[in-house]
Amino acid sequence: MQTDRKARDPFIDVVKGVGILSIVIGHASWDIPAGGMTIHVGPFVYLYHLAIFFFCSGYLYQDRMTNYWEFAARKLKGLYGPFLVYSALYLAFRNVFIFMGILDAAPYSPGEWIVVITNTIAFQSVGEFLSAFWFLPVLFFAICLYAAVRSLTRGISRRALREGIRFLCFAAFGVVGLYTTEHQYGMLFQLQISYLMLPVIALGHYAAAWKEKLRLLVHPLGLVISFLILAGVVESGMGMIELSRFQIINRYAFYPVTVCGIWFCLCLGDLLCRSKRLTDWFALAGRMSFDIMALHFLALKLVDLIACPLTGQTGRLAEFPHSFTGLWPIYYIAGMVLPILLKKAWLKGYERLTERKGDRR
């Protein structure tokens, strides 16, 4: 892992790339038949695919805040602004998707438009092709809570006492998160998941501070060990992690399994960083993870838009999130590549439009 502060370290971007690929994999496939075996790829990636983003947020957290509310405003702008843009674009094209047959839904009535616009302004996902956006407010409140704890304890002069109190606070939030999530108590913005993820953010922050020690654990052998542990959890049938449905295996296994999943991603990221081409590609995916999250469901359905007529199964076009189980390699590629291409085309078009306006002036 590179540690040079003068240039952006690609390692954490590569790890985010692993995370977003895992999200695409989980949505594009679940069980893959292989000979006489069944590979439970969906349950496997669900063990860590959201937690790794909270870990990365903690890893990138800079403890230089002078004004908490300015910090919260910047975080809100960084998540809420793109959320509104993609939500508005989706709502603008929703009837087109229905007409194309890739979305099995009815056009909104005037009353439904009022509800969906109000919910979008209130930072609530419209669902459907943007259903992965449910965790954005969870991420926002989790990082703000983390920053609040660190800010409120900054005045404690004794380092050991300060860090001890912080540890207890994060642990307390984690316990509350475990209890409320396991019992499926409803909270506004699903704050119980924010509580659940506070220790994960803290783990990421301390991992960044202890890079050299972390490096001792990040290696190919760690990749093998963590993979075998996660595969064992999946094959054991003890349960699965699906945070949007409040499934956490159980209160005792959640954090050990989550930490093992993060270890797996770090080891895989380190291995990928040994190839410049893979580093560049996964780092790009990591930097564009928001766009991939926003557009990958649409990308899967665009594949179906071609595959259904070719196979004579047009009646399956509206199946969500995809129509075929055997096309998972194509879904993986399309789910990652098409969003990047669409975003780059959008940026290029916007750049040209801006240049033309500048020339006219």
C-alpha distance (Angstrom), angle and dihedral (degrees) to the residues before:
residue distance angle dihedral
M1 . . .
Q2 3.75 . .
T3 3.78 117.4 .
D4 3.77 102.2 -176.9
R5 3.80 108.0 132.5
K6 3.81 93.6 -166.3
A7 3.80 92.3 71.3
R8 3.79 127.4 37.3
D9 3.78 108.8 -91.4
P10 3.83 106.3 -125.5
F11 3.81 93.0 -158.4
I12 3.80 97.5 84.9
D13 3.82 90.6 43.4
V14 3.80 88.4 53.8
V15 3.81 89.8 50.4
K16 3.81 89.3 51.3
G17 3.80 87.0 49.5
V18 3.80 88.7 55.3
G19 3.81 88.1 49.5
I20 3.80 95.8 51.6
L21 3.81 91.6 44.5
S22 3.80 87.3 53.2
I23 3.80 90.1 53.1
V24 3.81 90.8 51.3
I25 3.80 90.4 47.2
G26 3.80 91.8 50.5
H27 3.80 92.0 51.2
A28 3.82 96.0 40.6
S29 3.81 98.1 48.6
W30 3.78 141.5 10.2
D31 3.79 112.7 176.3
I32 3.81 118.3 15.9
P33 3.82 117.7 -163.3
A34 3.80 113.2 -136.3
G35 3.78 113.5 179.4
G36 3.75 106.3 -58.7
M37 3.79 92.5 -18.3
T38 3.78 134.7 81.7
I39 3.80 118.7 -141.4
H40 3.80 109.6 -149.3
V41 3.80 94.4 -151.0
G42 3.81 95.5 155.3
P43 3.82 97.1 55.2
F44 3.83 88.3 44.3
V45 3.82 97.6 57.0
Y46 3.81 91.8 39.8
L47 3.80 88.1 66.1
Y48 3.83 90.1 74.1
H49 3.82 113.4 -1.8
L50 3.82 96.5 109.0
A51 3.80 99.1 29.9
I52 3.80 90.8 60.5
F53 3.82 90.4 64.8
F54 3.80 91.5 54.2
F55 3.80 88.8 48.2
C56 3.82 90.4 51.2
S57 3.81 90.7 48.8
G58 3.79 88.8 55.7
Y59 3.80 91.6 44.6
L60 3.81 90.6 54.8
Y61 3.81 95.0 41.5
Q62 3.80 111.3 122.0
D63 3.80 113.1 -152.2
R64 3.81 94.3 -148.2
M65 3.79 99.3 103.4
T66 3.80 116.1 145.6
N67 3.81 98.4 171.8
Y68 3.78 118.5 34.2
W69 3.80 96.1 -160.7
E70 3.79 92.2 51.1
F71 3.80 87.9 51.5
A72 3.82 91.5 50.6
A73 3.80 90.5 47.2
R74 3.81 91.5 52.7
K75 3.79 91.4 49.2
L76 3.79 91.3 47.7
K77 3.79 91.3 49.6
G78 3.79 91.7 49.0
L79 3.82 93.3 53.3
Y80 3.80 105.4 23.6
G81 3.81 96.5 47.3
P82 3.83 96.3 56.7
F83 3.81 88.8 38.9
L84 3.82 90.2 58.7
V85 3.81 93.0 45.0
Y86 3.79 94.5 52.0
S87 3.81 92.4 41.5
A88 3.81 91.1 52.0
L89 3.81 91.9 47.6
Y90 3.78 91.7 48.7
L91 3.79 93.1 49.0
A92 3.81 89.9 48.1
F93 3.82 91.5 54.4
R94 3.81 98.9 33.7
N95 3.81 94.8 101.4
V96 3.81 88.9 48.3
F97 3.81 89.9 55.9
I98 3.82 89.4 49.4
F99 3.82 90.2 50.2
M100 3.83 90.7 48.8
G101 3.80 88.6 54.0
I102 3.81 96.0 -123.9
L103 3.82 92.5 110.5
D104 3.80 120.1 56.3
A105 3.79 99.9 -152.8
A106 3.78 142.2 101.0
P107 3.82 124.8 -109.6
Y108 3.78 113.3 -94.2
S109 3.78 119.1 -96.0
P110 3.84 117.3 -132.8
G111 3.80 89.6 -97.9
E112 3.79 92.4 49.8
W113 3.79 90.2 50.3
I114 3.80 89.5 55.9
V115 3.80 90.9 50.3
V116 3.81 96.6 45.8
I117 3.81 94.1 45.6
T118 3.81 90.9 48.1
N119 3.81 91.7 48.3
T120 3.81 91.3 47.9
I121 3.80 91.6 52.4
A122 3.82 87.0 49.5
F123 3.84 89.4 57.5
Q124 3.80 95.1 -104.1
S125 3.81 119.2 139.4
V126 3.80 118.0 -115.5
G127 3.81 87.5 -139.0
E128 3.81 123.0 -146.9
F129 3.82 108.0 82.8
L130 3.83 89.9 1.8
S131 3.79 95.9 48.0
A132 3.83 90.8 118.6
F133 3.81 87.5 68.0
W134 3.81 90.9 77.5
F135 3.80 91.2 94.2
L136 3.84 97.5 53.4
P137 3.83 95.4 86.6
V138 3.81 87.7 42.7
L139 3.81 89.4 56.2
F140 3.81 91.7 45.6
F141 3.80 95.3 52.2
A142 3.81 92.6 42.0
I143 3.81 94.4 54.9
C144 3.82 90.8 43.1
L145 3.80 91.2 51.8
Y146 3.78 89.8 48.3
A147 3.81 91.2 51.1
A148 3.82 90.6 46.7
V149 3.80 92.6 55.4
R150 3.80 92.1 49.0
S151 3.81 91.9 45.5
L152 3.81 95.0 49.1
T153 3.81 92.3 49.6
R154 3.79 96.9 43.5
G155 3.81 92.5 96.7
I156 3.81 93.4 62.6
S157 3.80 103.3 106.1
R158 3.80 100.0 -160.4
R159 3.79 106.9 79.7
A160 3.80 95.8 -153.9
L161 3.80 91.7 51.8
R162 3.81 92.3 44.1
E163 3.79 94.2 51.1
G164 3.79 91.3 42.3
I165 3.81 91.8 55.3
R166 3.79 90.6 46.6
F167 3.79 90.6 50.8
L168 3.80 91.1 51.2
C169 3.81 91.5 48.4
F170 3.80 93.4 50.9
A171 3.80 90.9 44.5
A172 3.82 90.8 50.1
F173 3.79 91.5 51.2
G174 3.80 88.5 49.0
V175 3.80 92.4 52.3
V176 3.80 91.0 49.1
G177 3.79 89.3 47.6
L178 3.80 92.0 51.0
Y179 3.80 93.0 48.6
T180 3.80 97.4 45.2
T181 3.80 94.2 42.3
E182 3.78 94.5 47.1
H183 3.82 90.2 50.4
Q184 3.82 90.5 43.0
Y185 3.79 95.0 -127.6
G186 3.78 111.0 177.9
M187 3.79 117.9 -120.9
L188 3.77 132.1 174.6
F189 3.82 110.9 -91.9
Q190 3.84 86.8 3.3
L191 3.79 89.2 -81.9
Q192 3.79 90.9 173.4
I193 3.81 87.5 74.1
S194 3.82 89.2 50.5
Y195 3.80 88.8 54.4
L196 3.80 89.6 47.1
M197 3.80 91.8 53.6
L198 3.81 98.8 48.1
P199 3.83 93.7 89.3
V200 3.82 88.4 48.7
I201 3.82 91.1 54.1
A202 3.80 89.1 47.8
L203 3.80 90.0 50.5
G204 3.80 89.6 53.7
H205 3.80 93.0 49.5
Y206 3.78 93.8 49.8
A207 3.81 90.7 44.3
A208 3.81 88.7 58.7
A209 3.81 89.9 51.3
W210 3.80 91.4 49.2
K211 3.80 98.5 44.5
E212 3.77 95.5 142.0
K213 3.80 92.8 51.1
L214 3.80 90.4 43.7
R215 3.79 89.2 54.8
L216 3.80 89.8 64.5
L217 3.82 89.0 64.1
V218 3.80 98.0 41.9
H219 3.80 109.3 83.3
P220 3.83 140.5 106.5
L221 3.81 92.9 -85.7
G222 3.81 88.7 55.5
L223 3.80 88.3 51.9
V224 3.80 91.0 54.8
I225 3.82 94.4 45.1
S226 3.81 94.9 46.4
F227 3.81 91.2 46.0
L228 3.79 92.1 52.1
I229 3.81 91.7 48.5
L230 3.81 92.6 50.1
A231 3.80 91.9 44.9
G232 3.80 88.7 49.9
V233 3.81 90.6 53.2
V234 3.81 90.6 51.2
E235 3.80 94.2 46.6
S236 3.80 93.4 45.0
G237 3.80 91.6 67.3
M238 3.80 90.8 -138.1
G239 3.80 90.9 136.7
M240 3.78 141.3 -82.6
I241 3.78 141.0 -104.7
E242 3.80 116.6 -112.9
L243 3.78 107.2 152.8
S244 3.81 95.8 -173.4
R245 3.80 86.8 61.7
F246 3.82 94.7 39.3
Q247 3.82 93.1 -113.1
I248 3.82 112.6 148.2
I249 3.84 102.2 158.4
N250 3.81 89.1 -117.5
R251 3.80 139.2 -39.8
Y252 3.81 93.3 -93.1
A253 3.80 100.7 45.7
F254 3.80 101.2 40.5
Y255 3.81 100.7 83.4
P256 3.84 96.9 38.0
V257 3.82 90.3 50.5
T258 3.81 91.9 44.2
V259 3.80 92.0 50.9
C260 3.80 89.9 48.3
G261 3.82 89.4 51.5
I262 3.80 91.0 51.0
W263 3.81 89.5 48.8
F264 3.81 88.7 52.4
C265 3.83 91.7 52.2
L266 3.81 92.6 47.3
C267 3.80 92.5 49.8
L268 3.79 92.1 46.2
G269 3.80 90.3 47.2
D270 3.79 90.7 51.3
L271 3.80 90.7 50.6
L272 3.82 91.8 49.3
C273 3.81 90.1 50.4
R274 3.80 89.0 65.3
S275 3.80 88.5 73.7
K276 3.81 116.4 62.3
R277 3.78 93.0 -153.1
L278 3.81 93.4 50.5
T279 3.81 90.4 43.7
D280 3.80 91.7 53.8
W281 3.78 93.8 46.4
F282 3.80 98.3 45.3
A283 3.81 91.7 42.0
L284 3.81 88.6 54.1
A285 3.80 90.1 49.5
G286 3.80 89.5 48.9
R287 3.80 92.8 51.5
M288 3.80 90.1 48.0
S289 3.80 95.6 41.7
F290 3.82 91.7 117.9
D291 3.82 91.0 56.8
I292 3.80 92.7 45.2
M293 3.79 89.7 50.5
A294 3.81 89.9 51.1
L295 3.80 97.8 45.9
H296 3.80 108.7 28.3
F297 3.82 95.4 91.3
L298 3.80 89.1 53.1
A299 3.81 89.0 48.4
L300 3.82 91.1 53.9
K301 3.80 91.2 51.7
L302 3.81 91.9 47.9
V303 3.80 87.0 58.3
D304 3.81 88.5 51.7
L305 3.80 90.0 48.7
I306 3.81 87.1 65.1
A307 3.81 99.6 32.6
C308 3.82 98.6 49.8
P309 3.84 96.4 59.7
L310 3.81 91.0 41.5
T311 3.80 91.3 54.9
G312 3.81 94.9 38.6
Q313 3.81 91.6 -117.2
T314 3.80 101.4 117.8
G315 3.80 89.2 144.3
R316 3.81 88.8 71.4
L317 3.80 95.3 54.1
A318 3.80 96.1 102.3
E319 3.83 95.0 50.7
F320 3.81 110.7 123.7
P321 2.98 136.5 -104.1
H322 3.82 88.2 0.2
S323 3.79 139.4 -21.1
F324 3.80 104.6 -133.0
T325 3.80 135.2 47.2
G326 3.81 96.0 -160.6
L327 3.81 95.3 58.8
W328 3.79 94.4 68.3
P329 3.85 95.6 121.2
I330 3.82 89.8 54.3
Y331 3.80 91.2 45.2
Y332 3.81 90.8 52.0
I333 3.80 92.7 52.2
A334 3.80 95.2 41.6
G335 3.81 92.9 44.8
M336 3.80 90.2 56.7
V337 3.81 103.8 32.0
L338 3.81 103.9 39.2
P339 3.85 94.8 55.9
I340 3.81 90.3 50.4
L341 3.81 91.5 49.1
L342 3.80 92.3 46.4
K343 3.80 91.9 49.8
K344 3.80 92.5 47.1
A345 3.83 90.7 48.5
W346 3.81 89.4 50.3
L347 3.80 92.0 50.3
K348 3.79 91.8 46.7
G349 3.79 92.0 50.3
Y350 3.79 91.8 47.1
E351 3.81 90.4 49.4
R352 3.80 92.0 52.2
L353 3.80 91.6 46.5
T354 3.80 90.3 51.7
E355 3.81 91.1 48.9
R356 3.80 91.5 51.6
K357 3.79 91.7 50.7
G358 3.79 88.8 49.6
D359 3.81 91.5 51.1
R360 3.80 91.7 51.0
R361 3.78 90.4 55.2
